[in-house]
Amino acid sequence: MAGILTLSHPRRQEGVAPEPVARKIDLFVKPGPPRTVAHVERELPPGGVPAYLAARGSGARSFVLWADEYRAARAATVVTVSCGKGTSVYQVLGAQGELLCTVVREKALRRGLRVRWTVSRPGAPDAVGYKGRIFWWCVWWLFSPLLPFLLVGAVFGGDVPRGPGRIVWREGGRVPLEFKAHGNQLHLQEAFLDPRSGAAVLALVRSFDGALNSWDRGKV
């Protein structure tokens, strides 16, 4: 089904018990209301949060997408297959451990000027996307000397400065997947990825959203 996936962390209301897993990924399909696809959180290694944060610096990620906020059942799991030399490979596994898709992230200058994201499905062509447009990256670097002042402004309530973040995946002549940084939305085209895989791709992309915006960088 075609739809829009969003990742959110609802604010906890005073006096209301917090959900065990508050961060969730919703799917909006017109004309109906949004539905929650998964509740996502980090899957910590034996060393806990410090070990996770140390490993993520090299590109490692590990997430659980729960079917409900109380961790009763997994919808999907994201595991790191390999990372190093600017390339990270992740697998998205279903509830029974079956392979749903593979996601490869290659840093800028590895195979082009921009970060390259590849989504592969078993028995299907790869979809390849690049982060941002070259024109907007040129504009970004042109104004980069102003970044320290923008960061100071963010401390006092302004927007956190972010580089171009739109990713358009192409598969032949189609655009089956698109991440829009404004609104942090992943647009999922019909029959390309099931919602679990789309939610995993969104969680991965958002985890590389910079030091101030990445959802999985917290110490708790």
C-alpha positions as CSV (number, residue, x, y, z in Angstrom):
1,M,0.0,0.0,0.0
2,A,1.2,3.6,-0.7
3,G,1.5,5.8,2.3
4,I,3.6,8.1,4.5
5,L,5.6,6.9,7.5
6,T,6.6,9.2,10.3
7,L,8.7,8.6,13.4
8,S,7.6,10.5,16.6
9,H,8.3,10.6,20.3
10,P,5.1,11.7,21.9
11,R,5.5,14.0,24.9
12,R,4.6,12.4,28.2
13,Q,1.7,14.0,29.8
14,E,2.0,15.0,33.5
15,G,0.3,12.5,35.7
16,V,0.0,9.9,32.9
17,A,2.1,6.7,33.2
18,P,4.6,6.7,30.2
19,E,4.5,3.9,27.7
20,P,7.3,1.4,28.0
21,V,8.3,2.2,24.4
22,A,7.2,5.7,23.6
23,R,8.9,6.3,20.2
24,K,6.6,5.0,17.5
25,I,6.4,4.9,13.7
26,D,3.0,5.6,12.2
27,L,1.7,4.9,8.7
28,F,-0.8,7.3,7.1
29,V,-2.8,6.0,4.1
30,K,-5.5,8.2,2.7
31,P,-8.3,8.6,3.4
32,G,-8.1,6.7,6.7
33,P,-6.5,7.7,10.0
34,P,-2.8,6.9,10.8
35,R,-2.0,3.5,12.4
36,T,1.1,2.6,14.4
37,V,3.3,0.2,12.5
38,A,5.9,-0.3,15.2
39,H,7.4,1.0,18.4
40,V,11.1,1.4,17.9
41,E,14.0,1.3,20.3
42,R,17.7,0.4,20.4
43,E,18.7,-3.2,21.0
44,L,21.6,-2.8,23.3
45,P,24.7,-5.0,23.3
46,P,26.1,-6.7,26.4
47,G,27.9,-3.5,27.4
48,G,24.7,-1.5,27.5
49,V,24.4,2.1,26.3
50,P,28.1,2.9,26.4
51,A,28.9,-0.1,24.2
52,Y,26.1,0.9,21.8
53,L,27.3,4.5,21.5
54,A,30.9,3.4,21.0
55,A,29.9,1.0,18.2
56,R,27.5,3.4,16.4
57,G,30.5,5.8,15.7
58,S,31.7,3.3,13.2
59,G,28.2,2.9,11.6
60,A,26.8,0.0,13.7
61,R,23.1,0.1,14.5
62,S,20.7,-2.4,16.2
63,F,17.0,-1.7,16.6
64,V,13.9,-3.5,17.6
65,L,10.6,-2.7,16.0
66,W,8.0,-3.9,18.5
67,A,4.4,-4.7,17.4
68,D,3.1,-3.0,20.6
69,E,4.5,-0.6,23.2
70,Y,4.7,-3.3,25.8
71,R,7.3,-5.4,23.9
72,A,5.0,-8.5,23.7
73,A,6.0,-9.3,20.1
74,R,8.6,-8.2,17.5
75,A,7.5,-6.8,14.2
76,A,11.0,-6.6,12.8
77,T,14.7,-6.3,13.8
78,V,17.5,-4.2,12.3
79,V,21.0,-5.8,12.6
80,T,24.4,-4.7,11.4
81,V,26.0,-7.1,9.0
82,S,29.2,-5.2,8.5
83,C,30.6,-1.6,8.9
84,G,33.9,-0.1,8.1
85,K,35.8,1.9,5.4
86,G,32.8,4.1,4.9
87,T,30.2,1.4,4.1
88,S,27.7,-0.1,6.5
89,V,25.4,-3.0,5.6
90,Y,22.2,-3.7,7.6
91,Q,19.6,-6.4,7.4
92,V,15.9,-6.0,8.3
93,L,14.6,-9.3,9.7
94,G,11.0,-10.3,10.2
95,A,9.4,-11.7,13.4
96,Q,10.6,-15.2,12.5
97,G,14.1,-14.1,11.4
98,E,13.3,-14.0,7.7
99,L,15.1,-11.5,5.5
100,L,12.8,-8.6,4.6
101,C,15.4,-6.3,3.0
102,T,19.0,-5.2,3.1
103,V,20.1,-1.6,3.4
104,V,23.5,-0.3,2.5
105,R,24.8,3.1,3.5
106,E,27.9,4.5,1.8
107,K,29.5,7.7,3.0
108,A,30.0,10.7,0.7
109,L,33.0,10.3,-1.7
110,R,32.8,6.5,-1.6
111,R,30.8,6.2,-4.8
112,G,29.9,9.8,-5.5
113,L,29.8,13.2,-3.9
114,R,26.8,12.4,-1.7
115,V,25.8,9.8,0.9
116,R,24.4,6.8,-1.0
117,W,21.6,4.6,0.3
118,T,20.7,1.3,-1.4
119,V,17.6,-0.8,-0.5
120,S,17.6,-4.4,-1.7
121,R,14.8,-6.9,-1.6
122,P,15.1,-10.6,-2.2
123,G,14.6,-11.3,-5.9
124,A,14.0,-7.7,-6.9
125,P,16.1,-4.8,-8.4
126,D,18.0,-2.5,-6.0
127,A,16.6,1.0,-5.3
128,V,19.4,3.6,-5.0
129,G,19.1,7.1,-3.4
130,Y,21.4,9.9,-2.7
131,K,21.2,12.3,0.2
132,G,20.3,15.9,-0.9
133,R,20.8,17.5,-4.2
134,I,24.2,18.7,-5.3
135,F,22.9,22.3,-5.8
136,W,21.6,22.5,-2.3
137,W,24.8,21.0,-0.9
138,C,26.7,23.8,-2.7
139,V,24.5,26.4,-1.1
140,W,24.9,24.7,2.3
141,W,28.7,24.8,2.1
142,L,28.6,28.4,0.9
143,F,26.9,29.5,4.1
144,S,28.8,27.0,6.4
145,P,30.8,29.9,8.0
146,L,27.5,31.0,9.6
147,L,26.8,27.6,11.2
148,P,28.3,28.6,14.7
149,F,25.9,31.5,14.9
150,L,22.9,29.3,13.8
151,L,23.8,26.8,16.5
152,V,23.9,29.5,19.1
153,G,20.4,30.6,17.9
154,A,19.2,27.0,18.2
155,V,20.2,27.0,21.9
156,F,17.8,29.9,22.4
157,G,14.9,28.3,20.7
158,G,15.7,28.5,17.0
159,D,15.8,25.7,14.5
160,V,18.8,23.3,14.6
161,P,20.7,23.8,11.3
162,R,20.7,20.7,9.1
163,G,22.2,20.0,5.8
164,P,20.1,18.9,2.8
165,G,18.4,15.6,3.8
166,R,16.0,14.7,1.0
167,I,16.6,11.2,-0.4
168,V,14.9,10.0,-3.6
169,W,15.3,6.3,-4.3
170,R,15.1,5.2,-7.9
171,E,14.5,1.8,-9.3
172,G,14.7,1.9,-13.1
173,G,12.4,4.7,-14.1
174,R,10.4,4.6,-10.8
175,V,10.6,6.4,-7.6
176,P,9.4,3.8,-5.1
177,L,10.7,5.5,-1.9
178,E,11.4,9.1,-0.8
179,F,12.5,10.6,2.4
180,K,11.6,14.2,3.0
181,A,13.7,15.8,5.7
182,H,11.1,18.6,6.2
183,G,8.6,16.8,8.3
184,N,10.8,13.7,8.6
185,Q,8.5,11.6,6.4
186,L,9.2,8.5,4.3
187,H,6.9,8.2,1.3
188,L,6.3,4.6,0.5
189,Q,4.9,3.6,-2.9
190,E,2.6,0.7,-3.3
191,A,4.1,-2.8,-3.5
192,F,7.7,-1.7,-3.0
193,L,8.3,-2.4,0.7
194,D,5.9,-3.6,3.4
195,P,5.4,-1.2,6.3
196,R,7.8,-3.0,8.6
197,S,10.7,-2.6,6.1
198,G,9.7,1.0,5.4
199,A,9.7,1.7,9.2
200,A,13.2,0.1,9.5
201,V,14.5,2.3,6.6
202,L,13.1,5.4,8.3
203,A,14.6,4.5,11.6
204,L,18.0,4.0,10.0
205,V,17.9,7.2,8.0
206,R,16.8,9.2,11.1
207,S,19.7,7.7,13.1
208,F,22.1,9.4,10.8
209,D,20.4,12.8,11.2
210,G,23.3,14.6,12.9
211,A,24.5,14.9,16.4
212,L,21.5,17.0,17.6
213,N,18.7,15.2,15.7
214,S,19.6,11.5,15.6
215,W,17.0,9.7,17.7
216,D,19.3,6.9,19.0
217,R,22.2,8.9,20.4
218,G,20.7,9.3,23.9
219,K,22.5,8.1,27.0
220,V,19.3,6.4,28.3
